[in-house]
């Protein structure tokens, strides 16, 4: 720590020979030097007592309390940073008593300015640590966890350090902070350019929070940045997203206001997760059901009520219309694909995880070159990824196995084994 001593003062007015020839001057130098040595020792002692005695004592006391907020103060070194005020206070108070001569007044002023700046910086560091501890406390609270606390904290920290810088310069220059602020007003354009990202991030954080568009823990997809995962931190400049492959994507906060993103929170809060998948059937396998087919399919317990009801309904309709039964084209008849669709509905309704109070469809989409898509559109009450995929896999495992019972074929492009079979048949 650079501390001017009496030797510096005396060397400006007296030569070494004069100093040795004048015993009173030597006594003054020894007395002043000894006084400063005592001040330095007291400052070091104050620093030791603050850190080793007071901070350790308070930390040990905090560990035995049941509250958590005081533990966070210790973990983020708030007390340690406050202890740095002790030596600065000692120097600030002791300077007038050590340098008593009129010509030493300028050095007293410099020392006090130095001590003031020291205390401002130490106080700013302590406030910075206090804000970090409050953010951590908020993350542990259910009511505040979803708020963009990190963004607000970074704004507060930025304001604290700007204020500390202005106060430090004003103390060193012995000018009012308002004078510096007036000068900063003329540099508004430059400041806006320097802090452009901070301003955009702060405004975006306010809009995200006010509209409840993004929370910590939300599952989001941001295609532009290749992000797909959970939000783990919302900061002033960036939002951290942990992707499902455990990588971290850093996305500018203002990008959530200018670019498209998908938030899956609605799915989580709804209590259901959508199943939307199609089974492609070969169109050439679609046909009407014969009496033998109805008898065979009637042995399926879940399907029998449907067949009984529909058979009766169609028979009454055909009789009322005097339909000629000689041609299957006449009147209304059951088809294997329609019956299979009805079977899927009955099968899904018997599954416990499927929620019937939400959208529940088994629909036929437009035919294409890949066959007739039979799409399942419903919601599972199980939202956890692992179990959800298991439920969806079990459903389609079963449907692929039973589709032959309806004399239907699943469409797929010819594989290498199909080509080998065709070649073998052609050679034979």
DATATA-V397350 format. One line per field, one symbol per residue. ss: DSSP state (H for helix, E for strand, L for the rest). burial: I if it has 9 or more other C-alpha atoms within 8 Angstrom, else O. A space follows every 10 residues. Layout:
ss=???
burial=???
//
This chain:
ss=LLLLLHHHHH HLLLLHHHHH HLHHHHHHHH HHHHHHHHHH HHHHHHHHHH HHHHHHHHHH HHHLLLLLHH HHHHHLLHHH HHHLHHHHHH HHHHHHHHLL LHHHHHHHHH HHHHHHHHHH HHHHHHHHHH HHHHHHHHHL LLLLLLLLHH HHHHHHHHHH HHHHHHHHHH HHHLLLHHHH HHHHHLLHHH HHHHLHHHHH HHHHHHHHHH LLLLLLLLEE EEHHHLEEEE EEEELLLEEE EEELLLLEEE EELLHHHHLL LEELHHHHHH LLEEEEEEEE ELHHHLLELL HHHHHHHLLL HHHHHHHHHH HHHHHHHHHH LLLLLLLLLL LLLLEHHHHH HHHHHHHHHL LLLELLLLLL EEEELLLELL EEEEEEEEEE LLLLHHHHHH HHHHHHHHHH HHHHHHLLLE LLLLLHHHHH HHHHHHHL
burial=OOOOIIOOII IOOOOOOOIO OOOOOIOOIO OIIOIIOOII OIIIOIIIII IIIIIIIOIO OIOOOOOOIO IIIIOIIIII IIIIIIIIII IIOIIOOIIO OOOIIOIIOO IIIIIIIIII IIIIIIIIII IIIIIIIIIO OOOIIIOIII IIIIIIIOOI IOOIOIIIOI IIOOOOIOOI OOOOOOOOOO IIOOOIOIII IIIIIOOIIO OOOOIIOIII IIIOOOIIII IIIIIIIIII IIIOOOOOIO IIIIOIIOOI IOIIOOIIOO IIIOIOOOOI IIOOIIOIIO OOOIOOIIOO OOIIOOIOOO IOOIOOIIOO OOIOOOOOOO IOOIIIIOII IIIIIIIOIO OOOIIOOOOI IIIOOOOOOI IIIIIIIIII IIIOOOIIOO OIOOOOOOIO OOIOOIOIII IOOOOOOOIO OOOOOOOO
//
